[in-house]
Amino acid sequence: MITRDAYLAPLFLVGSPWVWCFASPRIPGVTIFDFGRCIVGRYAQAAELLQTFLPIGPPESGPAPSVSNLNTSAATAWWVQQLDLLLGQITDFANYVDGGGEYEPRQQIETVLSLEQLGRRVSGVLSNDRDKATQRALCFDALDTLEGLDLVNFEHACTLSHAERVLKDLESVIPNDAGDLLLPPARRSVEALRAVPQGFFMTGHMKAGGMELPDRRGNLQVRPLEEAAAIYLRILRNGHHGFTPGPGHETRQRQILMSALNRTGFDGGSLSLIPQAARA
């Protein structure tokens, strides 16, 4: 059950809102029933009374991913191979020793809990297709978990040039048959990140080569647009605690927000320049 929830669910949901399989837990492991193609995973009508109170979400599921059983089988095989490597690392006691060579069980427990939390957060992003606000909150939580594992810096992860390099690396290591199923969400995310700076429209702050922003001392500096976009996404992430800026960040945060307000106004109760393409 834990394996299906934290480690395999992101694979099962990678085509969201389309699905390519369903899974059944068994004592030895998980049985996957592969459709060999993607079928629509949600409908406009509520299936349960509680769903009538959920956000309506996108009116359409978009085009079905063009995959076959060759792609789903290859993606499953590749994913399980990577899980084998991951589980081998996080269960190796030698990876959790202090300076004196003594095993530190606390470190191992923290790592396992964090990785399982990451898997559940990603699964939540992909399964909450109707609720963009919940998706965004879970997405930021997933990035925070990665940062807590010391695997990535939040603003670095939200920088376009870094995202493009990561995508290029993934395309080079994931076999083509598996990549046809696994990589479309990553490609949509990069395109969405590329679109974020296009929402800055206060021309008084736009300069050649970027956006003029104050540093912590109040001195104006021209920062690249991809950096300004990453700062904006950090502000959205910090908005979980409210959009009132903390001490020392008032000027920059307010200027970014005022420069980034989409002409379409508020979206789902929170500020957003993230296109629909980024919801997965």
N, C-alpha and C positions, 0 to 999 in steps of 0.2 A: 504493500500500500504506500509506504514512504517512497519507494523507488518510482512508482507511477506518478506520485504527486509532485515530487521535487525534481526528479532527474529526467523523466521521460515526457512529462506533460508539455514542456516547451516544444519538443519534437512533434507531439501529436497535434498541437495547436498552431504550428508554424504557418499554415495556410489561412488562418482566421480572417474573415468569418466563414471560410470554407473549411471543411474537414475531410480528411482522407482515410480515417480509420476510427475504430473504437477499440477500447482495451478492457480486458477483464483480469482482475488480480487472481493469482494462484499462489499456493504456498511456495513452490519453487521459484516463482518469478511472475512475469506478466505475459499474458497471451494477447497478441495484437491481431486484430481482424482488419486486414488491409483491403480497402475498396478498389485499389488500383487506379483511382481517379479522385477528384475532389467533388464533393457535393455540398450544397448550401447548408450552412450550419445554423441559420436562424431565419425566422419569418417575421413579417410585420405584426401579426397578431400575437397577443400575449398568450402564453401557454398556461400560466398560473395567475390567480387573482393578484398576488403580490407584484407580478411583473407590470401590472397596469400603472403602478406608481414609479416605475423605473423610467429614465430618460428614453425617448423614442429612438435616438441614435440615427445613424445614416439611413436614408430611405431605401437604399439598395446595397447589395452585397458586393457590387463591382464584378468585373469579369472573373470567371473561374480560372484558377491557375492551370496552365496547360501542362499537366503532368500525367504520367502513366505509371503502371506498376513497376516499370524499370526504374523510375525516379524514386518512388516511395521505398522500394526495396534497397536501393543504393543508399538513400538517406538514412534509413534505419540501421544498416550495417555500419556506415561511417559514424553515426552518433554513438552506437554501442561501443565501437572501438575507442572513441574518445572518453566515454564513461569508464571504460576499463582502465585507461591511463589515469583519469582523475581519481577514481576510487582507490587505485593502487597507491597514489601519492598521499591522500588524506588519511589512509589507514596505516601508513608506515610510521611506526613509533620513532624511527630515527629522524624524522622531520620535526620533532617536537622536543628538543633537548635544550637545556640551558647551557651557559658558558662552561659549566663543569661536566657536561655530558650526561646530566641526569634528565630522565624523561619527565616532561611537564604535561600531565593529562589535561590540565585546564586549557592549554593552548590548542590541543587537538579538539576538545569539545567545542571551543569557540569557533574554530575553523569549520567544523562539520555543520554546526548550527547556522553559521553565516551562509554557507553554500546552499543549504536546504532552503533558507529564507530567500536567497537569490532566485532559486528555481521557482518557488511559489510566487514571488513577485512578478517574474516574467510570465508565468502561466496566467496570473491575474490580469496582466496587461492584455494578453491575447484573448482571454475569454470574456472580458467585459467590453465587448465590441460596441454595445449601445451607450455606455456611460463614459464620455470623454474625460470628465473631471476625475473619475475613479482611475481611469487609465493613466492619466498624467501623474496623479499622486503615487501610484504604484511604480511608474517608470522612474520617478525621482527617487523613490525608496530603493529601487534596484541599483541605481547609480550610487546612492549612498552606501549600500552594502558592498559594492565593488571597491569603493574608496576605503571603506573600513577594512577590507581584506588587503589593502595596499596594492591593488592591482591597477588602479587608474585614479587620476585626479579628475574631479567633476568637471571643471571648466575645460581641462584638456580634452576630456571625452566629448564635450560639446563644441569643440573647435572643428570647423569643416575640414581643414587640411589633415588633421589627425584622423578623422572619420574616413576620409578618402583613402589614406594609407592603410588603415585597418581593413577596409573593404577589399582593397587590392591584394593584401596578404591573404585574406580569406579565399578570394577567387583563385589564388595560386595553389592553395593547399587542399581545398575541397574538390573532389572529383566532379566533373561536369554533370554527370547523371544525378548525383546527390545535390549539387548546387542549384539545380533547377527548382528543387523544392525548398531548400534551406535559405538561399540567398535573397530572394525577392524582398523580404521585410528589411534586410540590411540596405538594399539598394534604395528602397522607398525612403528609409530614414535619412540617408545621405542627401537625397534630392530635397527632402523637407528641410534639412539643416541648411542646405544651399539657399533655400527660399526665405529663411528667416530674416536676413539683413535687408531684403527688399521691402520689409514693412516699416523701416525707419523712414520717416517722412518730414521731420522738422529740419528743413534745409539749412537753417542757421547753424546747426551743429555738424553738418556734413561738409567735410573738407576733402581735398585731393588725397586719396590714399586711405581714407577712413572717416572716423567720427571723432569730434573733439569732446573729450571727457575730462573732468577734474580728477586728479589723484587725491590721495588721502589728505594732502596738505592744501588742497584747493587749487593747485596749479593745473592749467589746461594743457592737455597733451592729445595729439592725434593718435588714435588707436585703430588698428585694422578692423574692418567691419566684421570679420569672423570672430575677432576677440570681443567686440561689442555685443555680438549675438550670443556668445557664450556667457558673458556677464548678465545679459538679459534673462537667459534661461536659468542662471543661478538665482536671480531675483525671483523668478516664478517658483523655483524650488523653495526658497526661503519664505515665500508667500504662504506656505503651510502654516506658518506661525503668525501670519498677518502681513500686510504690505506696508505697515508703518516702519520706516527704516530705523535701524539701531544707531547709536552714537558713532559719529565718524563716517557714516555712509550716506547721510541724508542727501547731499548735493548730487552725488553720482547716481544714486538709485532713482531719485526723482527725475533727474534729467533723462536717464535711460527710459523710464516708464513713459514720460511725456513724449519722448521721441519714438516710442515703440507702439503707442496705442494704435491699433488697427482702425482704419477708417470705418470698418463695419461695426465697431463698438465692442460690446462685451459678448463673450461667447461661452455659454454654459456656466455663467456665474463667475468666470475668472478671465483675466487678461490672456489673450492668446494670439500669437502670430503663426502658430504651428498649423500648416495645412492639414486637410483630412488625410492626405497620403501618409502622414507620420503616425497615424493612430495605432498602427501595428508595430 
